[in-house]
Amino acid sequence: MAQYQKAIDSYQIAVSLDQKNPITYEALGFSYYDLKQYKKALFRFSKST
């Protein structure tokens, strides 16, 4: 689980640097999904389209 949190932290930094990159939002969504944080995942997936 710690690796997912590190990934989320890294993706959030990436989003803060480039808020228009859909790939970053998608990756962030998958990280939340794998942690079973479905509402957060859905929000990130919706920003990736």
Jmol script that loads the backbone (N, CA, C; Angstrom):
load data "model"
ATOM      1  N   MET A   1       0.819  -1.185   0.000  1.00  0.00           N
ATOM      2  CA  MET A   1       0.000   0.000   0.000  1.00  0.00           C
ATOM      3  C   MET A   1       0.870   1.259   0.000  1.00  0.00           C
ATOM      4  N   ALA A   2       2.022   1.193   0.617  1.00  0.00           N
ATOM      5  CA  ALA A   2       2.903   2.359   0.678  1.00  0.00           C
ATOM      6  C   ALA A   2       3.360   2.787  -0.706  1.00  0.00           C
ATOM      7  N   GLN A   3       3.538   1.813  -1.604  1.00  0.00           N
ATOM      8  CA  GLN A   3       3.956   2.154  -2.962  1.00  0.00           C
ATOM      9  C   GLN A   3       2.869   2.932  -3.692  1.00  0.00           C
ATOM     10  N   TYR A   4       1.615   2.576  -3.465  1.00  0.00           N
ATOM     11  CA  TYR A   4       0.520   3.315  -4.097  1.00  0.00           C
ATOM     12  C   TYR A   4       0.494   4.756  -3.597  1.00  0.00           C
ATOM     13  N   GLN A   5       0.720   4.942  -2.316  1.00  0.00           N
ATOM     14  CA  GLN A   5       0.713   6.301  -1.771  1.00  0.00           C
ATOM     15  C   GLN A   5       1.857   7.123  -2.350  1.00  0.00           C
ATOM     16  N   LYS A   6       3.012   6.501  -2.526  1.00  0.00           N
ATOM     17  CA  LYS A   6       4.131   7.209  -3.151  1.00  0.00           C
ATOM     18  C   LYS A   6       3.785   7.580  -4.587  1.00  0.00           C
ATOM     19  N   ALA A   7       3.126   6.669  -5.283  1.00  0.00           N
ATOM     20  CA  ALA A   7       2.716   6.945  -6.665  1.00  0.00           C
ATOM     21  C   ALA A   7       1.711   8.089  -6.699  1.00  0.00           C
ATOM     22  N   ILE A   8       0.740   8.066  -5.801  1.00  0.00           N
ATOM     23  CA  ILE A   8      -0.262   9.136  -5.739  1.00  0.00           C
ATOM     24  C   ILE A   8       0.410  10.476  -5.479  1.00  0.00           C
ATOM     25  N   ASP A   9       1.347  10.501  -4.548  1.00  0.00           N
ATOM     26  CA  ASP A   9       2.064  11.746  -4.256  1.00  0.00           C
ATOM     27  C   ASP A   9       2.797  12.258  -5.494  1.00  0.00           C
ATOM     28  N   SER A  10       3.439  11.354  -6.210  1.00  0.00           N
ATOM     29  CA  SER A  10       4.172  11.739  -7.423  1.00  0.00           C
ATOM     30  C   SER A  10       3.230  12.234  -8.510  1.00  0.00           C
ATOM     31  N   TYR A  11       2.114  11.539  -8.702  1.00  0.00           N
ATOM     32  CA  TYR A  11       1.148  11.964  -9.717  1.00  0.00           C
ATOM     33  C   TYR A  11       0.532  13.316  -9.367  1.00  0.00           C
ATOM     34  N   GLN A  12       0.309  13.562  -8.089  1.00  0.00           N
ATOM     35  CA  GLN A  12      -0.255  14.853  -7.695  1.00  0.00           C
ATOM     36  C   GLN A  12       0.724  15.993  -7.983  1.00  0.00           C
ATOM     37  N   ILE A  13       1.999  15.735  -7.809  1.00  0.00           N
ATOM     38  CA  ILE A  13       3.004  16.734  -8.176  1.00  0.00           C
ATOM     39  C   ILE A  13       2.968  16.959  -9.679  1.00  0.00           C
ATOM     40  N   ALA A  14       2.880  15.870 -10.436  1.00  0.00           N
ATOM     41  CA  ALA A  14       2.820  15.986 -11.898  1.00  0.00           C
ATOM     42  C   ALA A  14       1.590  16.774 -12.338  1.00  0.00           C
ATOM     43  N   VAL A  15       0.456  16.540 -11.697  1.00  0.00           N
ATOM     44  CA  VAL A  15      -0.766  17.279 -12.027  1.00  0.00           C
ATOM     45  C   VAL A  15      -0.586  18.766 -11.723  1.00  0.00           C
ATOM     46  N   SER A  16       0.069  19.073 -10.627  1.00  0.00           N
ATOM     47  CA  SER A  16       0.268  20.486 -10.285  1.00  0.00           C
ATOM     48  C   SER A  16       1.165  21.189 -11.302  1.00  0.00           C
ATOM     49  N   LEU A  17       2.029  20.433 -11.963  1.00  0.00           N
ATOM     50  CA  LEU A  17       2.913  21.007 -12.975  1.00  0.00           C
ATOM     51  C   LEU A  17       2.247  21.121 -14.340  1.00  0.00           C
ATOM     52  N   ASP A  18       1.323  20.200 -14.632  1.00  0.00           N
ATOM     53  CA  ASP A  18       0.644  20.204 -15.935  1.00  0.00           C
ATOM     54  C   ASP A  18      -0.773  19.674 -15.751  1.00  0.00           C
ATOM     55  N   GLN A  19      -1.711  20.573 -15.540  1.00  0.00           N
ATOM     56  CA  GLN A  19      -3.085  20.180 -15.252  1.00  0.00           C
ATOM     57  C   GLN A  19      -3.858  19.738 -16.485  1.00  0.00           C
ATOM     58  N   LYS A  20      -3.255  19.797 -17.649  1.00  0.00           N
ATOM     59  CA  LYS A  20      -3.953  19.416 -18.876  1.00  0.00           C
ATOM     60  C   LYS A  20      -3.510  18.063 -19.416  1.00  0.00           C
ATOM     61  N   ASN A  21      -2.705  17.333 -18.672  1.00  0.00           N
ATOM     62  CA  ASN A  21      -2.200  16.045 -19.129  1.00  0.00           C
ATOM     63  C   ASN A  21      -3.149  14.925 -18.689  1.00  0.00           C
ATOM     64  N   PRO A  22      -3.944  14.377 -19.607  1.00  0.00           N
ATOM     65  CA  PRO A  22      -4.922  13.356 -19.221  1.00  0.00           C
ATOM     66  C   PRO A  22      -4.284  12.049 -18.752  1.00  0.00           C
ATOM     67  N   ILE A  23      -3.099  11.754 -19.208  1.00  0.00           N
ATOM     68  CA  ILE A  23      -2.436  10.504 -18.819  1.00  0.00           C
ATOM     69  C   ILE A  23      -2.130  10.498 -17.325  1.00  0.00           C
ATOM     70  N   THR A  24      -1.750  11.633 -16.795  1.00  0.00           N
ATOM     71  CA  THR A  24      -1.460  11.725 -15.366  1.00  0.00           C
ATOM     72  C   THR A  24      -2.718  11.498 -14.537  1.00  0.00           C
ATOM     73  N   TYR A  25      -3.834  12.093 -14.961  1.00  0.00           N
ATOM     74  CA  TYR A  25      -5.099  11.877 -14.246  1.00  0.00           C
ATOM     75  C   TYR A  25      -5.522  10.411 -14.308  1.00  0.00           C
ATOM     76  N   GLU A  26      -5.317   9.780 -15.457  1.00  0.00           N
ATOM     77  CA  GLU A  26      -5.676   8.372 -15.599  1.00  0.00           C
ATOM     78  C   GLU A  26      -4.835   7.508 -14.658  1.00  0.00           C
ATOM     79  N   ALA A  27      -3.542   7.752 -14.620  1.00  0.00           N
ATOM     80  CA  ALA A  27      -2.662   6.983 -13.738  1.00  0.00           C
ATOM     81  C   ALA A  27      -3.031   7.202 -12.273  1.00  0.00           C
ATOM     82  N   LEU A  28      -3.360   8.424 -11.937  1.00  0.00           N
ATOM     83  CA  LEU A  28      -3.793   8.730 -10.575  1.00  0.00           C
ATOM     84  C   LEU A  28      -5.092   7.993 -10.254  1.00  0.00           C
ATOM     85  N   GLY A  29      -5.990   7.941 -11.218  1.00  0.00           N
ATOM     86  CA  GLY A  29      -7.238   7.207 -11.039  1.00  0.00           C
ATOM     87  C   GLY A  29      -7.009   5.728 -10.781  1.00  0.00           C
ATOM     88  N   PHE A  30      -6.102   5.123 -11.538  1.00  0.00           N
ATOM     89  CA  PHE A  30      -5.809   3.705 -11.327  1.00  0.00           C
ATOM     90  C   PHE A  30      -5.196   3.457  -9.950  1.00  0.00           C
ATOM     91  N   SER A  31      -4.373   4.376  -9.485  1.00  0.00           N
ATOM     92  CA  SER A  31      -3.788   4.217  -8.149  1.00  0.00           C
ATOM     93  C   SER A  31      -4.872   4.241  -7.080  1.00  0.00           C
ATOM     94  N   TYR A  32      -5.792   5.197  -7.183  1.00  0.00           N
ATOM     95  CA  TYR A  32      -6.899   5.243  -6.221  1.00  0.00           C
ATOM     96  C   TYR A  32      -7.799   4.015  -6.353  1.00  0.00           C
ATOM     97  N   TYR A  33      -8.040   3.579  -7.576  1.00  0.00           N
ATOM     98  CA  TYR A  33      -8.885   2.402  -7.800  1.00  0.00           C
ATOM     99  C   TYR A  33      -8.277   1.169  -7.126  1.00  0.00           C
ATOM    100  N   ASP A  34      -6.979   0.986  -7.299  1.00  0.00           N
ATOM    101  CA  ASP A  34      -6.314  -0.168  -6.691  1.00  0.00           C
ATOM    102  C   ASP A  34      -6.362  -0.127  -5.168  1.00  0.00           C
ATOM    103  N   LEU A  35      -6.484   1.072  -4.611  1.00  0.00           N
ATOM    104  CA  LEU A  35      -6.626   1.215  -3.164  1.00  0.00           C
ATOM    105  C   LEU A  35      -8.085   1.162  -2.717  1.00  0.00           C
ATOM    106  N   LYS A  36      -8.984   0.891  -3.672  1.00  0.00           N
ATOM    107  CA  LYS A  36     -10.421   0.798  -3.424  1.00  0.00           C
ATOM    108  C   LYS A  36     -11.021   2.132  -2.967  1.00  0.00           C
ATOM    109  N   GLN A  37     -10.406   3.220  -3.394  1.00  0.00           N
ATOM    110  CA  GLN A  37     -10.934   4.561  -3.136  1.00  0.00           C
ATOM    111  C   GLN A  37     -11.657   4.997  -4.412  1.00  0.00           C
ATOM    112  N   TYR A  38     -12.824   4.413  -4.596  1.00  0.00           N
ATOM    113  CA  TYR A  38     -13.519   4.496  -5.878  1.00  0.00           C
ATOM    114  C   TYR A  38     -14.017   5.898  -6.231  1.00  0.00           C
ATOM    115  N   LYS A  39     -14.463   6.658  -5.258  1.00  0.00           N
ATOM    116  CA  LYS A  39     -14.936   8.018  -5.562  1.00  0.00           C
ATOM    117  C   LYS A  39     -13.788   8.892  -6.057  1.00  0.00           C
ATOM    118  N   LYS A  40     -12.648   8.777  -5.399  1.00  0.00           N
ATOM    119  CA  LYS A  40     -11.478   9.540  -5.840  1.00  0.00           C
ATOM    120  C   LYS A  40     -11.032   9.067  -7.219  1.00  0.00           C
ATOM    121  N   ALA A  41     -11.080   7.764  -7.444  1.00  0.00           N
ATOM    122  CA  ALA A  41     -10.687   7.219  -8.747  1.00  0.00           C
ATOM    123  C   ALA A  41     -11.607   7.732  -9.843  1.00  0.00           C
ATOM    124  N   LEU A  42     -12.897   7.701  -9.598  1.00  0.00           N
ATOM    125  CA  LEU A  42     -13.864   8.156 -10.600  1.00  0.00           C
ATOM    126  C   LEU A  42     -13.648   9.627 -10.948  1.00  0.00           C
ATOM    127  N   PHE A  43     -13.400  10.434  -9.935  1.00  0.00           N
ATOM    128  CA  PHE A  43     -13.153  11.856 -10.178  1.00  0.00           C
ATOM    129  C   PHE A  43     -11.926  12.041 -11.069  1.00  0.00           C
ATOM    130  N   ARG A  44     -10.847  11.307 -10.789  1.00  0.00           N
ATOM    131  CA  ARG A  44      -9.626  11.437 -11.596  1.00  0.00           C
ATOM    132  C   ARG A  44      -9.846  10.909 -13.006  1.00  0.00           C
ATOM    133  N   PHE A  45     -10.565   9.793 -13.129  1.00  0.00           N
ATOM    134  CA  PHE A  45     -10.854   9.260 -14.467  1.00  0.00           C
ATOM    135  C   PHE A  45     -11.673  10.262 -15.277  1.00  0.00           C
ATOM    136  N   SER A  46     -12.615  10.928 -14.632  1.00  0.00           N
ATOM    137  CA  SER A  46     -13.443  11.894 -15.364  1.00  0.00           C
ATOM    138  C   SER A  46     -12.612  13.080 -15.849  1.00  0.00           C
ATOM    139  N   LYS A  47     -11.549  13.406 -15.150  1.00  0.00           N
ATOM    140  CA  LYS A  47     -10.680  14.505 -15.574  1.00  0.00           C
ATOM    141  C   LYS A  47      -9.729  14.078 -16.686  1.00  0.00           C
ATOM    142  N   SER A  48      -9.629  12.776 -16.925  1.00  0.00           N
ATOM    143  CA  SER A  48      -8.697  12.293 -17.955  1.00  0.00           C
ATOM    144  C   SER A  48      -9.330  12.247 -19.342  1.00  0.00           C
ATOM    145  N   THR A  49     -10.629  12.497 -19.420  1.00  0.00           N
ATOM    146  CA  THR A  49     -11.291  12.429 -20.732  1.00  0.00           C
ATOM    147  C   THR A  49     -11.606  13.799 -21.279  1.00  0.00           C
TER     148      THR A  49
END
end "model"
wireframe off; spacefill off
backbone 0.3
color backbone group
